[in-house]
């Protein structure tokens, strides 16, 4: 695996379901459900949904958590959330944040009406540098980003464009296969 490059384990963007960044939250819910059904039926190797702009460039990926975050736009005001681990947030801190940023103040039925108006582009963000790796980089960089960032996948870039994803599940399978091939020490 020492000579293996990211290119060897990545999947091209064409292997993933995609949705337009101009689509609504409701369209995202439908697309996520369709991707999940295709995955569980064995018709798709993953349930990842990529977001593309008008030019067809990948600008991110969408998860059910993103949909929930899109329903409550005040989360975008809490930049510090990314740096906090779930374990470090006490119940008191969570309640304080909810009050300070007025999170989920409106009834869910009112928030759900936004599902037909809010566009994905209003909340999806380009991947951070710690979520990207170059197509010709050695796998050790990807290993590091997976472990430190606890990512389930990394975006793969070539020439400034996202050309694929490398999934942790594929990397782990390669590691496990390599370990099985190692001769036993005597």
C-alpha positions, 0 to 999 in steps of 0.5 A: 500500500506504500506506493498506492495513490488516492487515484487507486481507491477513489470513485469518480463523481460519475459513480454517485447520485447528484442533485443541483445546488438550485434544488429545494430542501424537499427535492433533497429529501426525495433524492436522499430517500431515492439514494437510500432505497437504491443502496439498500436494494443493492442497485448503488454501491453507496448512498452519498448524494453529491451537490453540483452547481449550474456548471456541473462542478461538485460543490459538496455533498448532502446528508440528512443532517444537512437537511435538518440544518437547512430547516433551521438557518440559525445554525449557520450563525454558530461557526463554533459548532464545527470545533466542538465535539459532541462529548464536550457539549453539556445539556446546559451548553446546548440549552444556552445555545438554543436560547442565544440563537433561537434554535427551533423556536418556530413549530416544526410544521412552520419550518417544514413549509420552508422545505419548498422554498429553501434552496440547497445552495443557501446552506451547502458549503464547499468542503474544507481543506481537511476534507480534500486530498489530491488525486495523485497524493499518497494514501498516507495523507488520506489516512491522516485526514480520515483519522484526524477528521473522522470523515467517512469520505474525502473529496478528491481534487485534480486541477482545482476540481473535485473529480471523485470521492475516496470512501473510508469503507474502501480504504478500510477494506484495502487495509484489511485485505493487506493485513490478511496477506501478511505472512505470520511472524514466526 
